[in-house]
Amino acid sequence: MQNAARLEQEAVNAPRPQLDLSGWGLRGTAIVYLLVMIALPVFVVFSSGLQAGLSGFWDNVSHPHAVSALRVTLVTAAIMTVINVVMGTLTAYVLVTYRFPGKNVLDALIDLPFAIPTLVTGIMLVLLYGPQTALAGFLQDRFDVRVLYARPGIVLALLFICYPFVIRAVQPVLVQLDERQPEAAYTLGASGWYTFRRIVFPAIRPAMLSGGMLGFARALGEFGAIVIVAGNIPLRTQTAPVYIYGKVEAGNMPAASAVSVVLLGVALIVTLGVDWMQRSRQHG
Amino acid sequence: MSIVLERVTKIYGTEQVVRDLSLTIEPGELFVLLGASGSGKSTLLRMIAGLAATDRGSIYLNERDVTHLPPQKRGVGFVFQNYSLFQHLTAAQNIAFGLDVKRMPRREKKQRVQELLELIELPEHGNRRPAQLSGGQQQRVALARALAPKPDVLLLDEPFGALDVNIRTQLRRKLRQIQQQLGITAILVTHDQEEAFELADRIGVIEQGELLEVGTPVQLYRHPKEAFTANFIGQANWLSAQRNGRCVYVDHLQLPAPENTDHLSGHDVDLLIRPESVVVLPAGYDVQNPLGQGIVEQIEFAGTHERVTVRLENGTRIQAMVSLVDIHEYNIQHQSRVVVGVRDYHLLPCRA
């Protein structure tokens, strides 16, 4: 088995024998396309953000409104990610393990947030939690929680938008998991919870993390839903993308670029992290 | 530790996959459940382990009613066909899993794991992960994992089904040796009659959820009570006959009746003749219990023997196992004229 796997790996790594021109042409096209479409814009933002030198960049980023906007974005995205990982894993587990009426419909509904324009998401949340609705009144009276024009609204909007990420990452791993393994654990005396902790969880942990991180990266850039749900109140509900939009509108490109660079940096680290984890999952 | 099944039944949808099945397995016995795929044998094993619910009837392990206990509380070790080792744990961690559940102290646990690694003859492989072990090694680790918490009963579901023939034979011997050394009661499920013969103290033949017949390998092979058993276990020639007085009549031929078959007297019977009990000699030779003359229709090489098919004058085809020595000595070839006799035969009540 081990040997066969190694041979296969070698076969994959072996260089392709012919060096034909069409191959180089294809490669060249793909690489140039990547550079023009992705690398170039990234580079331009970096150079614009750092145009005024490091101290200029730092001045722009450390402006109280910019710091607050970045903090609101990172904190709400982080809270959303924690909830999303827990609930997404639970949902995926239920979808894979149990049968119940309407399961297929539910399974199809999960992808809906990907298809709905995020502005529409924002409007849906406003209609649901708007000041005159019963739900908003209940939350306000009972728990003293305000959703609209407040940070809970941002988290709710992000949860809606990022709903599918963890589920869709964990679900296939759970499907592939050998169902005899939990059974073996049961015959060895392990309870359901012990089995989940020691057998199922280690198998799905990488998928939970990568799903969560992708959702986090996606949440960093959310604009449409947030601007409707949370408005644009500096130091309170203004997120980094909304702040950047405001700076662009005001013609302050260096400030917009500087905050963009920070967002870009975080997104880049997260993306590389996911990539690294997927690689180590394949090898481990 | 005995295992007693009392009229157990398993129903999937409208189908009874295990039907009203009763069976007693003695302490220390290695019992083989032999049946084709879909016969219900694996389901029965899973019911004993508590992995499948029992719809009717009772299961007793050592006189304790476990019918409605979860698998965790039955004290049963289970070995799966596809090993089902925990992929992210090493061999030693896999073996230790059941000990972790019991919260065994570290030092004691380490010692027990090493003991088991030595029992399965993989003392140096404790740190390997399942993916770094061969199929045979994985199955040995799975066996050690099942044995680690000292279960009262060991259940094995086609444990050698996924392995190469050589490794299979080797592992069977190893399993038998370990089972006898520990004196543990075991049930093994298989569709392979050779495996059943090699391992079993007793065999239970299961078909369509029913236990047809139970006996030692020799009993089932030589004196089966059911035609299904005779056909499932080894090759069989069948002849229609009548039992009368002290004789068995096959057409106009007369053979002495086997012992203990008086209850069949006056009835139509089926005569079971195993190919190795058939004697084939060139025409003109004297044979014991002759069935008649015929022509050799086919000769197939079967390792230690040749499988010879003879077409008798009345059209009946008889299969015989003839040793290579006899084939050469008597120059038996395709289209040879031969005489066929039988050394041993067995009577069953007529099927029709």
Chai-1 contact restraints between the chains, C-beta under 6 A:
chainA,res_idxA,chainB,res_idxB,connection_type,confidence,min_distance_angstrom,max_distance_angstrom,comment,restraint_id
A,D178,B,S84,contact,1.0,0.0,6.0,A-B,restraint_1
A,R180,B,F80,contact,1.0,0.0,6.0,A-B,restraint_2
A,R180,B,S84,contact,1.0,0.0,6.0,A-B,restraint_3
A,Q181,B,S84,contact,1.0,0.0,6.0,A-B,restraint_4
A,E183,B,L51,contact,1.0,0.0,6.0,A-B,restraint_5
A,A184,B,S84,contact,1.0,0.0,6.0,A-B,restraint_6
A,Y186,B,P71,contact,1.0,0.0,6.0,A-B,restraint_7
A,Y186,B,Q72,contact,1.0,0.0,6.0,A-B,restraint_8
A,T187,B,A49,contact,1.0,0.0,6.0,A-B,restraint_9
A,T187,B,P71,contact,1.0,0.0,6.0,A-B,restraint_10
A,T187,B,V76,contact,1.0,0.0,6.0,A-B,restraint_11
A,T187,B,F78,contact,1.0,0.0,6.0,A-B,restraint_12
A,L188,B,F97,contact,1.0,0.0,6.0,A-B,restraint_13
A,L188,B,G98,contact,1.0,0.0,6.0,A-B,restraint_14
A,L188,B,V101,contact,1.0,0.0,6.0,A-B,restraint_15
A,G189,B,Q72,contact,1.0,0.0,6.0,A-B,restraint_16
A,G189,B,G98,contact,1.0,0.0,6.0,A-B,restraint_17
A,G189,B,V101,contact,1.0,0.0,6.0,A-B,restraint_18
A,A190,B,V101,contact,1.0,0.0,6.0,A-B,restraint_19
A,I199,B,F86,contact,1.0,0.0,6.0,A-B,restraint_20
A,P202,B,H88,contact,1.0,0.0,6.0,A-B,restraint_21
